[in-house]
Amino acid sequence: MLIQDRKQKEKVMTNKKLIIYNVAEQSDTDARIARMMASRHEISASTMKNGK
């Protein structure tokens, strides 16, 4: 029973790490897109982020 619990906890931790990683990836991509759009339209990236 204890081994089962430990495996379950490890699984949850792994899932949390994956979610955090995915969110980080996503925001990095968003920032890159915002910068690209900003340079294209000559608006600051911070304005893009705030307007979102």
C-alpha positions, 0 to 999 in steps of 0.5 A, spaced: 500 500 500 505 504 501 509 503 495 502 504 491 502 511 495 509 513 493 508 511 486 501 516 486 505 522 489 511 521 484 506 521 478 502 527 481 509 531 481 511 529 474 504 531 472 505 538 475 512 539 472 510 538 465 504 543 466 509 548 469 514 546 463 508 547 458 506 554 461 513 556 461 513 554 453 507 557 452 508 564 455 515 564 452 512 563 445 507 568 446 512 573 448 516 572 442 510 573 438 508 579 441 516 582 440 515 580 432 508 583 432 511 589 436 517 590 431 513 589 425 508 595 427 513 599 431 509 598 438 513 596 444 512 589 446 510 592 453 504 595 450 502 589 446 502 585 453 498 590 457 493 590 451 492 583 451 
